Amino acid sequence: VDFPYRFSRLAESMRPSPIRELFAMTQRAGMISFAGGLPDPAIFPVDEFAACGDVLLSQGQSVLQYGATEGWRPLVDILCRRMTELLGQEIGPERLVIATGSQQVMDMAARVLLDPGDTVVAEAPTYPGALHTFRSVGARFALVPCDAEGMRVDLLPEVIERARSETGRLPKLVYSIVSFSNPSGASLSPSRRVELVEVARRYGVPVLEDDPYRELRYAGEAAQPAFRSASGEGVIFASSFSKILAPGVRVAWAVAEPSLIRRMVIAKQGMDLCTPVVTQALVAEYCRRGHLDRHLEKIRDHYAAKAAAMAAALRRELPLGAAKWSDPEGGFFFWLQLPGRKAREVFDAAIEEGVAFLPGETCYPGPSETVGEGVDGRAFARLCFTFASSDDIVEGCRRMSRVLTRGSAFGVRGPGGAGES
Ligand SMILES: Cc1ncc(COP(=O)(O)O)c(C=O)c1O
């Protein structure tokens, strides 16, 4: 007999992450998965990383000890230098905290900024893991629709005002994935970046700038300025080694003003005391040896080829008119609109056919947790192009095509037209 636990109200209201649930289905033998947002394990720098294990021999006594909650100092210093360069402002160690994944940055930000019932403004669609974290502290969501340039920042004041009139309080946070978004692949244009920060500042609402894909550009212009470089205060910048090195290291970081970093550190003290020092030291050594920048060059080429392979396969294989999308210029994802279809039903058929993707509805909060107008994501599908091998990308798109051809009005294959870039 189960012990009669009396769960907290928050625990009672928590639902399992849909991604984790769907994941189980994507693990079947022979399945080609475009579902998870995973890097390609074939490109992990296993040998270089293993060689960095020398730090265990040279500095084992401190590396194997508990570390500072703020982070392993050599890594903090490396990241401060990189962030000073990126943001064009001096970033000292008091402005930076290392986290156990950028997922933990969200958790720290949520714990120090949000009370149950508070509203987070997010673009729709957004990263399901962020919804999960904000939800777990009892937050609700006010949604700003997106177009090909990311969040419709022109609608942001209206969304903030509406949330204020419906809840009696201003939203507490704006959350945005600014470069090659998960899931939409879109990047905020430079003018929208400036406008977003101006609007948020006018209302006194801080911004969480989640930017793990910034360095993964395969086409188009150079990287856009970060929000934080435009404004400084009131912006929390977050990034991670997960996509540019390996998610297994669970090392990420946040930059913000010292008073906020201090609060986040106090919150983190109660979460995990410190991010594992062993992996921080390995990552620091990896960067110190100059591997990271070389690796970035390599993965950009590698993923550019995969993005091109998926773009070509989708165009060639999918029935004409069955899907619409813009080819991403970076990041990990294609975001397909499947006109007239419910992606969740397509997903069930796709699993039967041996190919998996992420149904778009997981990237939108449900009606009961939405303040103001909802956004319907049922017709969308997220396809990750980085994880599958090039052969599997082609075969997976063929399987998608069979699913989309079956029981639909579309019978004619490409070429061309299917992908309206
Ligand atoms: C936009 C975004 N933020 C945060 C994360 C979490 O990454 P991490 O592995 O650093 O916790 C992900 C992972 O997919 C992501 O896509």
The ligand as a MOL file (V3000), in Angstrom:
LIG
                    3D

  0  0  0     0  0            999 V3000
M  V30 BEGIN CTAB
M  V30 COUNTS 16 16 0 0 0
M  V30 BEGIN ATOM
M  V30 1 C 15.9500 27.3950 -25.5560 0
M  V30 2 C 16.5480 26.4320 -24.5940 0
M  V30 3 N 16.8450 26.8290 -23.3570 0
M  V30 4 C 17.3580 25.9890 -22.4670 0
M  V30 5 C 17.6070 24.6630 -22.7630 0
M  V30 6 C 18.1750 23.7690 -21.7080 0
M  V30 7 O 19.4910 23.5240 -21.9590 0
M  V30 8 P 20.5460 23.0070 -20.8950 0
M  V30 9 O 21.0100 21.7000 -21.3940 0
M  V30 10 O 21.6130 24.0610 -20.8770 0
M  V30 11 O 19.8630 22.9130 -19.5670 0
M  V30 12 C 17.3090 24.1940 -24.0430 0
M  V30 13 C 17.5270 22.7840 -24.3880 0
M  V30 14 O 17.0610 22.2710 -25.3390 0
M  V30 15 C 16.7800 25.1060 -24.9830 0
M  V30 16 O 16.4720 24.7310 -26.2230 0
M  V30 END ATOM
M  V30 BEGIN BOND
M  V30 1 1 1 2
M  V30 2 1 2 3
M  V30 3 2 2 15
M  V30 4 2 3 4
M  V30 5 1 4 5
M  V30 6 1 5 6
M  V30 7 2 5 12
M  V30 8 1 6 7
M  V30 9 1 7 8
M  V30 10 2 8 9
M  V30 11 1 8 10
M  V30 12 1 8 11
M  V30 13 1 12 13
M  V30 14 1 12 15
M  V30 15 2 13 14
M  V30 16 1 15 16
M  V30 END BOND
M  V30 END CTAB
M  END
